[in-house]
Amino acid sequence: QVQLVESGGGLVQAGGSLRLSCAASGRAFSVYSMGWFRQAPGKEREFVAAISWSGGRTYYTDSVKGRFTIARDNAKNTVYLQMNSLKSEDTAGYYCAVHRSARRWSPGPNEYEYWGQGTQVTVSS
């Protein structure tokens, strides 16, 4: 049973920063790619970023490139999303997910599963 627990969300002013964390358990974390998604009210879930199991490959959706950084610490079974220069349009619930297959890389949303409960990010303008 995979468990993903996100934390680090909150209320921040536009231009500010937050770092999200996702602690994983129940699976050999170090052999799975991880992803971050977000969903704003009334909108579809959006694939934001992903990182391969070794950390050697990353993906970012265009709207966050240059502002967000995904990283992982396999010793701590944790993946992070550093968010800088936040904008009001970044306001959403942020969810982490794990790739459905070990040692597979997918810079797209369809191969991820086991969503966490999410952490809310609110950016005030």
Secondary structure, 3 states (H helix, E strand, C coil): CCEEEEECCEEEECCCCEEEEEEEECCCHHHCCEEEEEECCCCCCEEEEEECCCCCCEEECHHHCCCEEEEEECCCCEEEEEECCCCHHHCEEEEEEEECCCCCCCCCHHHEECCCCCEEEEEEC
